[in-house]
Amino acid sequence: MMKKMAQISWIIGVLMISCDDYLDIEPVGLVIPKSVEEYRSFLTAAYSFPKQHKILTTYRADEITLNGDELGVDQYQDIYTWNDLNPNLNTIDFPYAVFYTVIFYTNHVIQNEKEITGDQEDIDQLVGEAYALRALQYFDLVNLYGKPYDESNAISDEGVPIVTEYDSERRFAKESIEEVYKLIISDIEESEKRLNIEQQEIGFNYRFSLVAIKSFKARVFLFQKKWQQSIDLALEALAIKPDLMDLNVDESIMSSEYNSIESILALDLVVSLDIIQNAHVSDELITNYDQLEDKRFSNYFKENSDGNYSSKKGTLDNFKCTFRTAELYMILAESYARLGGDQNLNLSKGYLYQLLENRYTPAGLEAYKNRVEPLNADDLIQEILIERQREFALEGHRWNDLRRTTQKKITRLFDGTTYVLEQNDERYTLPFPQDAIINNPDL
């Protein structure tokens, strides 16, 4: 018991230190968690930590143009111009410690699985969510601070430290990309064994479910270029939740909102007030749309008095989005196209059209099909990647899509100076934050 008390006291002490700069969370308290309900409160705190990584990567990608004369731009201009070596002191930090704080919470739930009292199904669901949430933190970490997954180099490319249990005597060095992905897949598989809720009810869909973990696994395999495995998991997820919002019928909410029929996991913030006030949608993104026939254009964007466009995707919790069914259709379209062969190309187009019949007007879809049908495999893949850009505009996908595919050259003018991110630039991978390096010299 004394050991248990010491453990909980240490937990609370770390939470007070770790959370200070990120979120005022009231800890479970000086009570030793025992019941599944008490551990549920503990994990809910882990879910609630805000992380702005998807918002901040939007500044680095090609979806917005930052307005240099607006208040507050000094917090983002070095992110926007890829100045990672000597950013000004006002620059907002990408999350790092907060990921490991969430990991700390999940580790505690996982390590104490056999000590939790209550209904076994509830315990299994809870621990399954903890494994899934831990895997998601490592996936986001390694795709910010590690190179994109490359099977031929993954064993030697450096990733991020792996912490699965507390050890005050241990130094946590960076593990390889391969080892981090092994942990991610292992955690996903442990989660799959335990999760017993197929879909979370609206309002609880910030929590993992069976359809969410399968969607996550499909995304992981896509990033690893394991096309057939990605297809298999996307199909398993669609068997549970195939729903798509038809924008020809209903535009009252966006397909990315938490209460949309497409929502699978609504956990991540994707748009900030600063993006709406201090930036506008880039000309490159705007010109990618057929403004007359693509229903997403008016659904996603509004024209300002200066002729530029801003996002209708907002900052409230209802715009949180991590996984939705549209991504499953896009994963299938891309993976089948990358496998190649006439049959796979036909399947790829089929899933693409299933999604887009809910996005384009009937006339627009017919014109789209006429343009896409003759495409060869390479051209079809490029079209699918552009379609991903249209579908997931300002949802935090674009930076990772650029990283895992072309790592294209981006040129932008800001405050009278031209800045260039070269193709395959090393700045497609973030450096570790300076305070993290101070705390862990092994970084």
C-alpha positions as CSV (number, residue, x, y, z in Angstrom):
1,M,0.0,0.0,0.0
2,M,2.8,2.4,0.9
3,K,4.4,1.7,-2.5
4,K,1.0,2.4,-4.2
5,M,0.7,5.7,-2.3
6,A,4.1,6.7,-3.3
7,Q,3.3,5.9,-6.9
8,I,0.1,8.0,-6.9
9,S,1.8,10.9,-5.1
10,W,4.5,10.8,-7.8
11,I,1.9,10.7,-10.5
12,I,0.1,13.7,-9.1
13,G,3.4,15.6,-8.7
14,V,4.4,14.9,-12.3
15,L,0.9,15.9,-13.6
16,M,1.1,19.2,-11.8
17,I,4.5,19.9,-13.3
18,S,3.8,18.5,-16.8
19,C,0.4,20.1,-17.3
20,D,1.2,23.6,-16.0
21,D,1.9,25.1,-19.4
22,Y,-0.7,23.2,-21.4
23,L,-4.0,22.7,-19.6
24,D,-5.4,23.3,-16.1
25,I,-6.6,19.8,-15.4
26,E,-7.7,18.8,-11.9
27,P,-6.0,15.5,-11.2
28,V,-8.1,12.5,-10.1
29,G,-7.0,13.6,-6.6
30,L,-5.2,12.1,-3.7
31,V,-7.3,9.0,-4.0
32,I,-5.7,5.9,-5.3
33,P,-7.6,5.0,-8.5
34,K,-9.1,1.5,-8.2
35,S,-12.4,1.3,-10.0
36,V,-12.9,1.4,-13.8
37,E,-14.9,4.6,-13.3
38,E,-11.9,6.3,-11.5
39,Y,-9.5,5.1,-14.2
40,R,-12.0,6.4,-16.8
41,S,-11.7,9.9,-15.3
42,F,-7.9,9.5,-15.5
43,L,-8.0,8.6,-19.2
44,T,-10.6,11.3,-19.9
45,A,-7.9,13.8,-18.6
46,A,-5.5,12.3,-21.1
47,Y,-7.9,12.7,-24.0
48,S,-8.5,16.3,-23.0
49,F,-5.0,17.7,-23.5
50,P,-5.0,20.2,-26.4
51,K,-2.3,19.7,-29.1
52,Q,-2.0,22.3,-31.9
53,H,0.3,20.2,-34.1
54,K,-2.2,19.9,-36.9
55,I,-2.9,23.7,-36.8
56,L,0.8,24.5,-36.8
57,T,1.7,22.2,-39.7
58,T,-1.0,24.0,-41.8
59,Y,1.3,27.1,-41.5
60,R,4.2,25.0,-42.9
61,A,2.3,23.5,-45.8
62,D,0.7,25.2,-48.9
63,E,-2.9,25.7,-47.9
64,I,-2.8,29.2,-46.4
65,T,-1.1,32.6,-47.0
66,L,-0.1,34.5,-43.8
67,N,-0.9,38.2,-43.7
68,G,2.3,39.9,-42.5
69,D,0.5,43.1,-41.3
70,E,-1.9,41.4,-38.9
71,L,-1.5,41.3,-35.1
72,G,0.0,38.1,-33.7
73,V,1.8,37.0,-36.9
74,D,5.1,37.0,-35.0
75,Q,3.9,33.8,-33.3
76,Y,3.7,32.0,-36.6
77,Q,6.0,33.7,-39.2
78,D,9.0,31.5,-38.4
79,I,6.9,28.4,-38.7
80,Y,5.5,29.8,-42.0
81,T,9.0,30.5,-43.4
82,W,10.5,27.3,-42.1
83,N,12.9,29.1,-39.8
84,D,13.5,26.3,-37.3
85,L,17.1,27.2,-36.3
86,N,16.7,30.6,-34.7
87,P,13.0,31.5,-34.4
88,N,12.0,34.6,-32.4
89,L,11.0,34.1,-28.8
90,N,7.2,34.6,-29.5
91,T,7.1,31.6,-31.9
92,I,4.6,29.0,-30.7
93,D,6.2,25.7,-30.0
94,F,5.2,22.5,-31.6
95,P,4.0,20.1,-28.9
96,Y,6.5,17.6,-27.6
97,A,6.2,17.4,-23.8
98,V,2.4,17.3,-24.0
99,F,2.6,14.1,-26.2
100,Y,4.6,12.4,-23.5
101,T,2.3,13.7,-20.8
102,V,-0.6,11.9,-22.5
103,I,1.7,8.9,-22.9
104,F,2.3,9.0,-19.2
105,Y,-1.4,8.8,-18.5
106,T,-1.9,5.9,-20.9
107,N,1.1,4.0,-19.5
108,H,-0.4,4.2,-16.0
109,V,-3.7,2.7,-17.2
110,I,-2.0,0.0,-19.2
111,Q,0.4,-1.0,-16.4
112,N,-2.5,-1.3,-13.9
113,E,-4.9,-3.3,-16.1
114,K,-5.0,-6.2,-13.6
115,E,-5.5,-3.9,-10.7
116,I,-8.6,-2.2,-12.0
117,T,-11.9,-3.3,-10.5
118,G,-15.3,-3.3,-12.1
119,D,-17.1,-4.8,-15.1
120,Q,-14.6,-6.7,-17.3
121,E,-16.0,-5.4,-20.6
122,D,-15.7,-1.8,-19.3
123,I,-12.1,-2.5,-18.2
124,D,-11.2,-4.1,-21.5
125,Q,-12.7,-1.1,-23.4
126,L,-10.8,1.4,-21.2
127,V,-7.5,-0.3,-21.5
128,G,-8.0,-0.8,-25.3
129,E,-8.5,3.0,-25.6
130,A,-5.3,3.6,-23.6
131,Y,-3.3,1.4,-26.0
132,A,-4.9,3.2,-29.0
133,L,-4.3,6.7,-27.5
134,R,-0.7,5.8,-26.8
135,A,-0.2,4.6,-30.3
136,L,-1.7,7.8,-31.7
137,Q,0.7,9.9,-29.7
138,Y,3.7,8.0,-31.1
139,F,2.3,8.1,-34.6
140,D,2.0,11.9,-34.4
141,L,5.4,12.3,-32.7
142,V,7.3,10.2,-35.2
143,N,5.6,12.0,-38.1
144,L,6.7,15.4,-36.7
145,Y,10.2,14.6,-35.5
146,G,11.2,11.7,-37.6
147,K,11.7,11.2,-41.3
148,P,8.9,9.7,-43.3
149,Y,8.7,6.0,-43.1
150,D,11.0,4.3,-45.7
151,E,11.2,0.5,-45.4
152,S,14.8,0.5,-46.7
153,N,16.0,3.0,-44.1
154,A,13.6,2.7,-41.2
155,I,15.9,0.6,-39.1
156,S,18.6,3.3,-39.3
157,D,16.6,6.5,-39.4
158,E,16.2,8.1,-36.0
159,G,12.7,8.5,-34.6
160,V,11.7,9.5,-31.1
161,P,12.2,8.1,-27.6
162,I,9.9,5.3,-26.5
163,V,8.6,5.4,-23.0
164,T,6.2,2.6,-21.9
165,E,6.9,2.7,-18.2
166,Y,8.4,5.1,-15.7
167,D,12.0,4.6,-14.8
168,S,13.8,7.5,-13.1
169,E,17.2,5.9,-13.6
170,R,16.9,5.3,-17.3
171,R,17.9,7.7,-20.1
172,F,15.5,7.6,-23.0
173,A,17.4,7.8,-26.3
174,K,15.9,8.1,-29.7
175,E,14.6,4.8,-31.2
176,S,14.7,4.0,-34.9
177,I,11.7,4.8,-37.1
178,E,11.2,1.0,-37.4
179,E,11.0,0.5,-33.6
180,V,8.5,3.3,-33.2
181,Y,6.3,1.9,-35.9
182,K,6.6,-1.6,-34.3
183,L,5.3,-0.1,-31.0
184,I,2.5,1.7,-32.8
185,I,1.3,-1.5,-34.5
186,S,1.8,-3.6,-31.3
187,D,-0.3,-1.1,-29.4
188,I,-3.0,-1.0,-32.1
189,E,-3.2,-4.8,-32.0
190,E,-3.4,-4.8,-28.2
191,S,-6.2,-2.3,-28.5
192,E,-8.1,-4.4,-31.1
193,K,-8.1,-7.3,-28.6
194,R,-9.9,-5.3,-26.0
195,L,-12.1,-2.7,-27.6
196,N,-15.8,-3.8,-27.6
197,I,-17.6,-0.7,-28.7
198,E,-18.0,-0.7,-32.5
199,Q,-18.9,3.0,-32.7
200,Q,-19.0,5.7,-30.0
201,E,-22.1,7.7,-29.6
202,I,-22.0,11.3,-30.7
203,G,-20.6,13.3,-27.8
204,F,-18.4,10.3,-26.8
205,N,-16.7,10.0,-30.2
206,Y,-13.5,11.6,-28.9
207,R,-12.9,8.1,-27.5
208,F,-11.6,5.2,-29.5
209,S,-13.8,2.5,-30.8
210,L,-13.4,-0.6,-33.1
211,V,-14.1,1.4,-36.2
212,A,-11.6,4.1,-35.0
213,I,-8.8,1.7,-34.4
214,K,-9.3,0.0,-37.7
215,S,-9.3,3.4,-39.4
216,F,-6.1,4.3,-37.6
217,K,-4.4,1.1,-38.6
218,A,-5.4,1.7,-42.2
219,R,-3.7,5.1,-42.0
220,V,-0.6,3.6,-40.4
221,F,-0.2,1.1,-43.2
222,L,-0.8,3.8,-45.8
223,F,2.1,5.8,-44.3
224,Q,4.2,2.6,-44.4
225,K,3.3,2.0,-48.1
226,K,1.8,-1.4,-47.2
227,W,-0.9,-1.0,-49.7
228,Q,-2.7,-4.3,-49.4
229,Q,-2.8,-4.2,-45.6
230,S,-4.1,-0.6,-45.8
231,I,-6.9,-1.8,-48.1
232,D,-7.8,-4.7,-45.8
233,L,-8.2,-2.5,-42.8
234,A,-10.0,0.3,-44.6
235,L,-12.5,-2.3,-45.8
236,E,-12.9,-3.7,-42.3
237,A,-13.7,-0.2,-41.0
238,L,-16.1,0.6,-43.9
239,A,-18.0,-2.7,-43.0
240,I,-18.8,-1.0,-39.7
241,K,-19.3,2.6,-40.9
242,P,-19.7,3.3,-44.6
243,D,-21.6,6.6,-44.2
244,L,-20.9,9.6,-46.4
245,M,-22.6,13.0,-46.2
246,D,-24.2,14.0,-49.5
247,L,-23.5,17.7,-49.9
248,N,-26.1,17.8,-52.8
249,V,-28.7,17.0,-50.2
250,D,-27.5,18.6,-46.9
251,E,-24.9,21.3,-46.4
252,S,-26.1,22.3,-42.9
253,I,-23.0,20.9,-41.3
254,M,-19.6,19.9,-42.6
255,S,-18.7,16.3,-43.1
256,S,-15.7,16.8,-40.8
257,E,-17.7,18.0,-37.8
258,Y,-18.0,15.7,-34.8
259,N,-21.8,15.3,-35.2
260,S,-21.6,14.4,-38.9
261,I,-22.5,10.9,-40.0
262,E,-18.9,10.6,-41.3
263,S,-17.2,11.3,-37.9
264,I,-15.3,8.3,-36.5
265,L,-12.9,10.0,-34.0
266,A,-13.3,13.7,-33.1
267,L,-10.2,14.4,-31.0
268,D,-7.9,16.9,-32.8
269,L,-8.2,20.6,-33.1
270,V,-7.6,21.5,-36.8
271,V,-8.3,25.2,-37.2
272,S,-7.4,28.1,-34.9
273,L,-8.8,31.6,-34.6
274,D,-5.4,33.0,-35.7
275,I,-5.6,31.1,-39.0
276,I,-9.0,32.6,-39.7
277,Q,-8.0,36.1,-38.7
278,N,-4.3,36.3,-39.7
279,A,-4.3,34.2,-42.9
280,H,-6.3,33.5,-45.9
281,V,-6.7,30.3,-48.0
282,S,-3.9,30.1,-50.6
283,D,-4.5,30.7,-54.2
284,E,-3.1,27.3,-55.0
285,L,-5.8,25.6,-52.9
286,I,-8.6,27.7,-54.1
287,T,-7.8,27.1,-57.8
288,N,-7.8,23.3,-57.2
289,Y,-11.6,23.4,-56.9
290,D,-14.3,23.5,-59.6
291,Q,-16.1,26.4,-57.8
292,L,-19.4,25.8,-59.6
293,E,-19.6,22.0,-59.5
294,D,-17.7,21.0,-56.4
295,K,-20.0,21.5,-53.4
296,R,-17.1,21.5,-50.9
297,F,-16.0,24.9,-52.1
298,S,-18.9,26.9,-50.8
299,N,-19.2,24.4,-47.8
300,Y,-15.6,25.0,-46.7
301,F,-14.7,28.6,-47.7
302,K,-16.2,32.1,-47.6
303,E,-15.1,35.1,-49.7
304,N,-13.9,38.1,-47.9
305,S,-14.3,41.7,-48.8
306,D,-10.7,41.8,-50.2
307,G,-11.4,39.0,-52.6
308,N,-9.5,36.4,-50.6
309,Y,-11.1,33.4,-49.0
310,S,-11.1,32.3,-45.4
311,S,-12.1,29.0,-43.8
312,K,-15.6,28.2,-42.6
313,K,-14.1,25.3,-40.6
314,G,-14.0,26.9,-37.2
315,T,-12.4,26.8,-33.7
316,L,-15.2,25.3,-31.7
317,D,-15.1,21.7,-30.4
318,N,-17.6,20.6,-33.0
319,F,-14.9,21.0,-35.6
320,K,-12.5,18.5,-34.0
321,C,-11.6,15.8,-36.4
322,T,-9.2,12.9,-36.3
323,F,-10.7,10.1,-38.5
324,R,-13.8,10.2,-40.7
325,T,-15.2,7.8,-43.3
326,A,-14.1,9.9,-46.3
327,E,-10.5,9.1,-45.5
328,L,-11.3,5.4,-45.8
329,Y,-12.5,5.9,-49.4
330,M,-9.4,7.9,-50.2
331,I,-7.1,5.3,-48.7
332,L,-8.8,2.6,-50.8
333,A,-8.5,4.8,-53.9
334,E,-4.8,5.5,-53.4
335,S,-3.8,2.0,-52.3
336,Y,-5.5,0.3,-55.2
337,A,-4.0,2.8,-57.6
338,R,-0.5,2.2,-56.2
339,L,-0.9,-1.6,-56.5
340,G,-1.4,-1.0,-60.3
341,G,-3.0,-3.3,-62.9
342,D,-6.3,-2.7,-64.7
343,Q,-8.5,-4.4,-62.1
344,N,-6.9,-2.4,-59.2
345,L,-7.2,0.9,-61.2
346,N,-10.9,0.2,-61.8
347,L,-11.4,-0.5,-58.1
348,S,-9.4,2.7,-57.3
349,K,-11.7,4.8,-59.5
350,G,-14.8,3.1,-58.1
351,Y,-14.0,4.1,-54.5
352,L,-13.0,7.6,-55.7
353,Y,-16.3,8.0,-57.5
354,Q,-18.3,6.7,-54.5
355,L,-16.9,9.5,-52.4
356,L,-17.2,12.2,-55.1
357,E,-20.8,11.5,-56.0
358,N,-21.5,13.0,-52.5
359,R,-19.3,16.0,-53.2
360,Y,-19.9,17.1,-56.9
361,T,-23.1,18.0,-58.6
362,P,-24.3,15.3,-60.9
363,A,-23.1,17.3,-63.9
364,G,-19.8,17.9,-62.2
365,L,-19.3,14.3,-61.4
366,E,-20.0,13.2,-64.9
367,A,-17.4,15.7,-66.2
368,Y,-14.9,14.5,-63.5
369,K,-15.4,10.9,-64.6
370,N,-14.8,11.8,-68.2
371,R,-11.5,13.4,-67.2
372,V,-10.3,10.7,-64.9
373,E,-11.3,7.5,-66.7
374,P,-8.4,7.7,-69.3
375,L,-5.7,8.3,-66.7
376,N,-2.9,5.9,-66.3
377,A,-1.7,4.7,-62.8
378,D,0.8,7.5,-62.2
379,D,-1.6,10.2,-63.3
380,L,-4.5,8.7,-61.3
381,I,-2.3,8.7,-58.2
382,Q,-1.5,12.4,-58.7
383,E,-5.2,13.1,-59.1
384,I,-6.1,11.2,-55.9
385,L,-3.5,13.2,-54.0
386,I,-5.0,16.4,-55.3
387,E,-8.4,15.1,-54.3
388,R,-7.1,14.4,-50.8
389,Q,-6.1,18.1,-50.7
390,R,-9.6,19.2,-51.7
391,E,-11.4,16.8,-49.4
392,F,-9.2,17.4,-46.3
393,A,-8.5,21.1,-46.7
394,L,-7.4,22.7,-43.4
395,E,-7.8,19.4,-41.4
396,G,-4.2,18.8,-40.7
397,H,-3.5,16.2,-43.4
398,R,-1.6,18.2,-45.9
399,W,1.8,18.4,-44.3
400,N,2.0,14.7,-43.7
401,D,0.7,14.0,-47.3
402,L,3.5,16.2,-48.6
403,R,6.0,14.5,-46.4
404,R,5.1,10.9,-47.4
405,T,4.8,11.6,-51.1
406,T,6.6,14.3,-53.2
407,Q,8.0,16.6,-50.5
408,K,7.6,19.2,-53.2
409,K,9.3,22.6,-53.4
410,I,7.3,25.4,-51.9
411,T,8.1,29.0,-52.6
412,R,6.4,31.9,-50.7
413,L,6.7,35.6,-50.4
414,F,6.3,37.0,-46.9
415,D,6.9,40.6,-45.8
416,G,8.9,41.4,-49.0
417,T,11.2,38.4,-48.8
418,T,11.0,35.2,-50.7
419,Y,11.4,31.9,-48.8
420,V,11.9,28.5,-50.3
421,L,11.4,25.0,-48.9
422,E,13.3,22.9,-51.4
423,Q,12.1,19.5,-52.6
424,N,13.1,16.8,-50.1
425,D,14.3,19.6,-47.8
426,E,15.5,18.4,-44.4
427,R,13.0,20.9,-42.9
428,Y,10.2,18.5,-43.8
429,T,11.3,17.0,-40.5
430,L,11.0,19.1,-37.4
431,P,14.0,19.5,-35.0
432,F,13.4,18.6,-31.4
433,P,12.4,21.6,-29.2
434,Q,15.3,23.2,-27.4
435,D,13.7,22.7,-24.0
436,A,13.3,19.0,-24.8
437,I,17.0,18.8,-25.7
438,I,18.0,20.5,-22.5
439,N,15.9,18.0,-20.5
440,N,17.1,15.1,-22.5
441,P,20.6,15.5,-24.0
442,D,20.2,12.2,-25.8
443,L,18.0,14.0,-28.3
